[in-house]
Amino acid sequence: RSQDRQARRHASSRSEPAVAESAQSDPLQAARLMIRMGRYGAARDRLRRIATGSADSGTRAAAYTLITESYLAEGYLPRAADSYNDAARVAPDEPVSRNAVFSLARLLEYYVKDNQAAVSAYRRYLRESPRGKYRQQAYEALCRLGDNASCAAERAR
């Protein structure tokens, strides 16, 4: 175990220049790199500064989505769900936010196993993004989860 920790620390110290260089050109890219390196907490710290800062709403939503990815990598499902909700809240008209609602629904259905909450999130996605990229998949999920009203509405189209 200590050898693993030492190896990660050594890899981390070698990659510091890559993170610093990436941060100058694209702060989200630097956080992505940190997530790939397994530096989840540090990535979240950087992303929270972006998400709560003065960046445009789409960038803030993307930061929350990356925070979600870091939580998922560590198995923190409730925190991941909260971060998807944050992404949807900060930029409701941005595609990244709408897609976060769909991703939240998937998370609730497949990993949290809360079908009622998943149905609610799929419905929210369809309400907020009626012509969205994942429209068909959302309707299929609602049918699979037994939401007959939504199923019937889709078949009538």
Secondary structure, 3 states (H helix, E strand, C coil): CHHHHHHHHHHHHHHHHHHHHHHHHCHHHHHHHHHHCCCHHHHHHHHHHHHCCCCCHHHHHHHHHHHHHHHHHHCCHHHHHHHHHHHHHHCCCCHHHHHHHHHHHHHHHHHHCCHHHHHHHHHHHHHHCCCCCCHHHHHHHHHHCCCHHHHHHHHHC
